[in-house]
Amino acid sequence: MPDLEPDTVSALEAPEFAPAQFVRWFRDVAPYVHAFRGKTFVVAFGGELVQAGALNALVQDLSLLSSLGIRLVLVHGSRPQVNEQLRLKGFTQQFDRGLAPTDAAALECAKEAAGEIRLDIEAAFSQGLPNTPMSHAHIRVISGNFVTARPTGVLDGVDYKHTGQVRKIDVDALKFAIEKGSSVVLLSPLGFSPTGDAFNLAMEDLATSVAVALRAEKLIFLSSGQGVLNEDGTVDTELARVDADGLLAAGSLDEETGAYLQYASLAVKRGVARAHLVPFALDGSVLLEIFTHDGVGTMVVEDTLDDLRPATIDDVGAILSLIEPLEADGTLVPRPRSVVERDVENFTVLEHDGVIYGCAALHTFADEQMAEMACLIVHPEWQGSGEGEILLRHMESRARATGAKRLFVLTTRTSHWFMKRGFVQGGITDLPREKQNHYNRSRNSLVFIKKL
Ligand SMILES: CC(C)(COP(=O)(O)OP(=O)(O)OC[C@H]1O[C@@H](n2cnc3c(N)ncnc32)[C@H](O)[C@@H]1OP(=O)(O)O)[C@@H](O)C(=O)NCCC(=O)NCCS
């Protein structure tokens, strides 16, 4: 390890360091890294995060995402900082979460606060001290007039003056910056009108508009709360949009969670794949939310996520990477890419958040009214929580739908798993004739059969 600094080496040599665990963890993260490379994430946070001193840690994690090829647009808020400026200048107005008019003095405060926060964020992205996560990171941060705003105008007789709403996002320029320019784009909650006026925008509205315009993979709100909580106080890690709308209608959420959830639901409804509420108080929360199965906050999706679906040709690479380690240790027979490509329509996959984490294939033998389930795999990180059984039940019903009366598997190492699920050991002569002809005697797989 010639490139490691002395401190890092000593950390690796510390007695509690478990190399196998580290390697396993690193490998488990790989499917997400592949799935999210080249995808766009919009990350939004209020000025409260900066006030709480959580900016540096967040920027370090965002730099890591950027170096993994994730395209980032950051949207910051500045409400507490604007309020502070107003207080310092002796104005009585204070902004809270709702819509409020912005007069000329408040607009000046908003500009000053935005400038200050932007510089703090740019400075944080410019760190590069050795022995820190930012060492060797060269992240370019770009800001600009990407957002056209329009005045909110007069509502119920109240003139909202310099309070505005997003009118248009310069999608081409944004895409150019994050794709061709490999830069992180940083947006302040201000927009400009064709008349040259600046308008004070709600950070949540801006972030949602940008995520929708870019058709982002993720919109992530960093919140001072934990996310949406279940009745027992645990975090509801995954929420279908309709359920999120139900909670919002019930009106039982706290103000901040409700506000973020409302925009998260809107974003998902308008085509953003996933929207998340993630607690900023937890160090590394963005990484945990993105790179672990359940995450640490609440993810809003159009439908529930743990999805079984038929495989398509685009899934071949993911299926092969599930198969490869099991071929290497002899659990599964080797299957060349061409075979998986040819048979891909026989496969069902389990997909979560864009990551394929399980598969199984069904081959039918109509003459004998039998079907074979092959290639049943659940990625090691997801094993042990019933996903294998979900796949099995699905394959059983697929087999039944083809008219099969019996389902069989050939296995060398998983016999007890199948026995526990109603399979009974059979012999080679119980297999369909075609299968008997191709039976690989040197592998000596055991035959297990289940009546459907
Ligand atoms: C077999 C497999 C698909 C099960 O997936 P899973 O999502 O972990 O399954 P479930 O959560 O429904 O079941 C987990 C249970 O099966 C047990 N189990 C896992 N592998 C087993 C095996 N090879 N033999 C016996 N039991 C096994 C676990 O210990 C756990 O038991 P518990 O519930 O008593 O704690 C998964 O372990 C896998 O992908 N294995 C490698 C590939 C393989 O062997 N495929 C079969 C090829 S024929």
The ligand as an SDF file (V2000), in Angstrom:
LIG
                    3D

 48 50  0  0  0  0  0  0  0  0999 V2000
  -30.5580  -20.1150   -1.6100 C   0  0  0  0  0  0  0  0  0  0  0  0
  -30.8070  -18.6230   -1.6320 C   0  0  0  0  0  0  0  0  0  0  0  0
  -31.4190  -18.2320   -2.9620 C   0  0  0  0  0  0  0  0  0  0  0  0
  -31.7750  -18.2770   -0.5100 C   0  0  0  0  0  0  0  0  0  0  0  0
  -32.0310  -16.8890   -0.5400 O   0  0  0  0  0  0  0  0  0  0  0  0
  -32.4660  -16.0980    0.7840 P   0  0  0  0  0  0  0  0  0  0  0  0
  -33.0710  -14.8130    0.3380 O   0  0  0  0  0  0  0  0  0  0  0  0
  -31.3620  -16.0360    1.7440 O   0  0  0  0  0  0  0  0  0  0  0  0
  -33.6000  -17.0420    1.3210 O   0  0  0  0  0  0  0  0  0  0  0  0
  -34.5640  -16.8580    2.5120 P   0  0  0  0  0  0  0  0  0  0  0  0
  -34.3310  -15.5780    3.2170 O   0  0  0  0  0  0  0  0  0  0  0  0
  -35.9390  -17.1150    1.9900 O   0  0  0  0  0  0  0  0  0  0  0  0
  -34.0820  -18.0660    3.4420 O   0  0  0  0  0  0  0  0  0  0  0  0
  -33.0120  -17.9080    4.3280 C   0  0  0  0  0  0  0  0  0  0  0  0
  -32.8090  -19.1870    5.1040 C   0  0  0  0  0  0  0  0  0  0  0  0
  -32.2270  -20.1820    4.2570 O   0  0  0  0  0  0  0  0  0  0  0  0
  -31.0380  -20.6790    4.8630 C   0  0  0  0  0  0  0  0  0  0  0  0
  -30.0830  -21.0310    3.8070 N   0  0  0  0  0  0  0  0  0  0  0  0
  -29.4190  -20.2210    2.9710 C   0  0  0  0  0  0  0  0  0  0  0  0
  -28.6290  -20.9550    2.1770 N   0  0  0  0  0  0  0  0  0  0  0  0
  -28.8080  -22.2430    2.5120 C   0  0  0  0  0  0  0  0  0  0  0  0
  -28.2550  -23.4680    2.0630 C   0  0  0  0  0  0  0  0  0  0  0  0
  -27.3560  -23.5060    1.0850 N   0  0  0  0  0  0  0  0  0  0  0  0
  -28.6580  -24.6050    2.6390 N   0  0  0  0  0  0  0  0  0  0  0  0
  -29.5700  -24.5770    3.6410 C   0  0  0  0  0  0  0  0  0  0  0  0
  -30.1270  -23.4530    4.1130 N   0  0  0  0  0  0  0  0  0  0  0  0
  -29.7490  -22.2880    3.5560 C   0  0  0  0  0  0  0  0  0  0  0  0
  -30.5470  -19.5240    5.6980 C   0  0  0  0  0  0  0  0  0  0  0  0
  -29.7030  -19.9930    6.7160 O   0  0  0  0  0  0  0  0  0  0  0  0
  -31.8490  -18.9830    6.2680 C   0  0  0  0  0  0  0  0  0  0  0  0
  -32.2710  -19.8080    7.2900 O   0  0  0  0  0  0  0  0  0  0  0  0
  -33.1340  -19.2670    8.5350 P   0  0  0  0  0  0  0  0  0  0  0  0
  -34.3730  -18.6890    7.9320 O   0  0  0  0  0  0  0  0  0  0  0  0
  -33.3990  -20.4610    9.3410 O   0  0  0  0  0  0  0  0  0  0  0  0
  -32.2610  -18.2710    9.1710 O   0  0  0  0  0  0  0  0  0  0  0  0
  -29.5000  -17.8240   -1.3910 C   0  0  0  0  0  0  0  0  0  0  0  0
  -28.9180  -18.3060   -0.2090 O   0  0  0  0  0  0  0  0  0  0  0  0
  -28.4960  -17.9190   -2.5170 C   0  0  0  0  0  0  0  0  0  0  0  0
  -28.5210  -17.1340   -3.4520 O   0  0  0  0  0  0  0  0  0  0  0  0
  -27.5640  -18.8790   -2.4330 N   0  0  0  0  0  0  0  0  0  0  0  0
  -26.5270  -19.0340   -3.4020 C   0  0  0  0  0  0  0  0  0  0  0  0
  -27.0570  -19.5830   -4.7000 C   0  0  0  0  0  0  0  0  0  0  0  0
  -27.6970  -20.9340   -4.5470 C   0  0  0  0  0  0  0  0  0  0  0  0
  -27.2520  -21.7920   -3.8100 O   0  0  0  0  0  0  0  0  0  0  0  0
  -28.7790  -21.1010   -5.2960 N   0  0  0  0  0  0  0  0  0  0  0  0
  -29.4670  -22.3360   -5.4180 C   0  0  0  0  0  0  0  0  0  0  0  0
  -28.9210  -22.9850   -6.6180 C   0  0  0  0  0  0  0  0  0  0  0  0
  -29.6380  -24.5190   -6.9090 S   0  0  0  0  0  0  0  0  0  0  0  0
  1  2  1  0
  2  3  1  0
  2  4  1  0
  2 36  1  0
  4  5  1  0
  5  6  1  0
  6  7  2  0
  6  8  1  0
  6  9  1  0
  9 10  1  0
 10 11  2  0
 10 12  1  0
 10 13  1  0
 13 14  1  0
 14 15  1  0
 15 16  1  0
 15 30  1  0
 16 17  1  0
 17 18  1  0
 17 28  1  0
 18 19  1  0
 18 27  1  0
 19 20  2  0
 20 21  1  0
 21 22  1  0
 21 27  2  0
 22 23  1  0
 22 24  2  0
 24 25  1  0
 25 26  2  0
 26 27  1  0
 28 29  1  0
 28 30  1  0
 30 31  1  0
 31 32  1  0
 32 33  2  0
 32 34  1  0
 32 35  1  0
 36 37  1  0
 36 38  1  0
 38 39  2  0
 38 40  1  0
 40 41  1  0
 41 42  1  0
 42 43  1  0
 43 44  2  0
 43 45  1  0
 45 46  1  0
 46 47  1  0
 47 48  1  0
M  END
$$$$
